[in-house]
């Protein structure tokens, strides 16, 4: 069995760590606070410290970048973190597996595939695009082995308050109350299940066919907020929930005082028009399919 370094213990890192532990691997979880699953070796470290990350990564087979700085801090936080991950991967020879996202594509028409250009003009999305371009260049130069895994908005056990399908949606739904929405209720949108994200990261780390390019996490067909609410209610044996969209001018006003809410203007395009992720390449190459939606929803509601 191998040694795997999982950096980050937010929504995705714990799922990755537990999956690797179940497979019998030695797993080290690195966070600023030293948190993470109890079954793993937990280390408190500053990810931007190159020397420390190189030391931790000695003998590692794979390094998983599951860090998720707050969106309004991407311009300052990501560049030093990315450089540190690259240094650790180059020094150790470990496969660098980055958890990416769809923001660098920018607004698109039709299903998103991995060959789309990273055309976003948003400076924060450009930071993520540069991270992958630097990793790919180092991979092609033979300095590291690298792969990036991209998913759409997350749901499932372990989601944080950043998830649109987390407590802000499920708690009022379970209580039979009106569910407040930031975005329109009837626009199709791709939703990626957290355990499927972890599975894709682990598969990509261990299969050399994955290295050197990005992949999309196996993801089910797009669903609207209303469709998901109705499916969740049916699982619970309850009537369809009432949904209420909050006025966009109100959200803009709140954003003047709340940095996270203020950043929503940059991602609004993802929710006011259909937003579909095509993950067929990963499924065709590795035989990994997304968890059936109702099964995923039952687990999410149970969690």
N, C-alpha and C positions, 0 to 999 in steps of 0.2 A: 504494500500500500504506500501511497505517497504523502508528501507534506504539502498542505494547501494553506495559503495566507488569505484570509477574508478580511478586507478592510472596510469597516462600516457595519453598524448594527442597527440600522433603521428599518425600513420596510423589507428590504431584500436580503441583506447580509445574514440574518439569523436563519432564513429558509435555506440559503446556500450552505451555511455551516452545518446545519442539522442533516441535510441531504448527504453531505460528504462524510460526516461522522457515521451515519447509518451504513455507508459503504465501506467503513473500516479505515478511513484515512486519518492521519494526524492533522488536526485543524487548529490553526492559530487565528484568533479574531483580534484585530487591532482597532482600537477606538481611542479618542482623546481621553475618555473617562475610564477605560478598562472594562466596559460593559460587554455583554454578549451571552450566548448560551452557556450554561454552567458546564456542559459536557466538553466544551472547547478549552484550549489554553487561551487565556485572555490577557492581553497586553495593553497598557496605557501608553500611547505614544502620539507625538505630533507627526502627522503624515507628511508634512512639508520638510521634515528633517531627513535629508538624503542619507546621511551616515546611519541614522537609527533604522530607517527602512531597509537599507542594505544589510545591516546586521540581522534584523528580524527575518529577512528573506533567504538567508543562507541555506542551501540545500532544498529549497522549495521547488516543487514541480509546477505550481501555478500560483499566481497572485490575482485576486479578484478585486477590482476597484468598484466597490458598492457604496462609495461615499456619496452623500447628497447634500451639499451645502445649500443654504437658503437661496432661492432664485435671485433675489435682489443683490446677492453677494457673489454671483458667479464671476464677474469681471476681476474681482480681487482674489477670491479663494481658489479658483480652478487652476490658473497657470502654475503656481508653485507646487500644488498637489500633483498635477500631471507630470511635471518634471521629476518629482520624487519617485513616482511609480515607474517611469521610464528608467531611471537610474537603478532602481532595485531590480527590475527585470533584466537589464543588461548585465548587472554584476552577478546575478544568481543563475541566469539562464532559464528562469521560470517563464512559462507562458503568461503573458499579461492579458487578462480578460477584463475588458471594460464594459460596465453597464452604461449604455448610452440612451438616447431618446430620439424622438422624431422632430424636435424643434429645428435642427439645422436644415431640414428640407424646406421650411417655410410653407406658405400657402400653396396647396397643390390641387389639381383637379383629377379625380379618379383615384384608384387604389395606389397606395405608396409601396414601391418596391425598392430593394436595396441598391439598385443602379441609378436611382434618381440623383441629380446633382444636389450638393449641399448649398442651396441657393439663397438661404435666408439672409436678409440684410440687417436683422436684429443683432446688435453687438454681442449679446449674451449667447445667442445661438451660434454666432461665429466663433466664440471661444470654444464651444463643444466641437464644432467642425474642425477647428485647428488641432484640438487634442487628437482626434482620429487621424487627420492627415499626417501629423507628426508620428503617431504610432505606426501607421502604414508605411511611411517613408523609412523608418528605422527597421521595420520588418523586411522590407524589400532590399535594404542595404545589408541584411544579415546580422544586424546588431541585436535584435530581439525577435521573439515570436509573439504576435499580437492578434487579437480578434475583438470586435465590438458587437455587443448584443443590444438590440433596440426593441423596446416595447411601447405600447400606447399607455393611456392612463390606467393605473393599477387598481385592482380590487382584490379582496380575499382576506384571510386571517392575517393579522399583523399590520394592517394598513394604519397609517397615522391620520391626523386631522387634515393632512394635505389631500387625502383621497376624496373625490367627489362622491364615491360610493361607500364611504366609511360611516362613522357615527352620525355625521350631519345628515345622512340620508336614511340610515337603518334605524336609528333610535326613534325618530318621529314615526317612521313607517310601522315599527313594531307597536308603538303606543296608540296607533290609530289616529294620529294627528296629521295635519297638513305638512307635507315635506317642502321646505323652501329650496329653491333652485337659483343658482346664479345664471344659468344658461337656459335656452329654450328646451322644452320638454320633448319635442318631437323631431329632433335632428339625429339621424343615424351616426353613431360614433363607435369606434373600436375600443374595447376594454380588455386589458391583459391581466390574466390571473397570476397572482404572486408566485404560487408554487410552480407554475409553468415558466416563469422568469428564471427561477432558481435552476430548474431542470435544463433550460437552454444554456445557462452559463456553465454548468458542470459538464454537459455534453461537449460544448465548444472547447473547453479547456483540455479535454482528453482525446480529441479527434483532430489529427493534423489536417484533415480536409477542411476544417473550419477556419484555419489560421490565415491571416493576411487579408481578410475582408469583413464587412459587416453582415449581420444576419438579423432577421426579425423573429421575435419570440412567437411560437405558435399561438395564435389568437383566434377566437371564434368570430362568427359573422357580426357585423356592427348591430348595435341595439340602441334605441332611444332611451332616455330616462324613463319615459312612460312605460315602455315595454319591460324594462328591468323592474320597475316598481310593481307592475302587474304580475310578473313572474315570481317575484319575491313574495308578494301577498298570497298568490296561489299556493306556494310552498307552505306558507304559514296558515293556510286555510282561512284567509281573511279577504274582505272586499278590496277592490283596487284602491290604492291610496289617492288622496287628493294632492296635486302638485301645484305649487305657486312660484312663478318666476319673479324674482326680485327685479325691480326696474334698473336698467343699466345706468342711467344717470345717478341713481343712488349709490351704486357700486363705485362709480367714478369719484363721487364725492368722498366716500369712505376711504378710497385709495389715496386721497391727499394726506391722510393721517396714518394709514397703515401700509407700510412698504410692500407687504405680500399681496394685499388686495390691489394696490396700485399697479403691480406688475401684470395683472390680468389683462390689461389692454394689449399686451404683446402676444397673448395666446388666444384672444377672443375668436380669431379666425377658425380655430379648431372646433368651435362649438356652434357657430352660426351657419355652418354649411356641412354637408356630409364629410366625415373624416374616417377613412377606411385604411386599415393596415393589411397588406398582402404578406402572409407568412408562409406561402406555399413552398418557397425554396428550402426552408429549414426542414419542413415535413418531408419533402421529396428526397432530400439528401440524407437525413438522419433517421427517418421513420418516426419522428416524434410528433404527435398530434396534440392539439389543445385539449385540456380537460373539458368534457361536455358542460355546457353552460349551466344547466339546472343542477348538476352535481356540484359545480363550483359555487353556485349561489347558496345551496344548502349548507355547505361548509362555511361559507362566509357568514350566513345568518347564525349558525351554531357558535361561531367564534365570538 
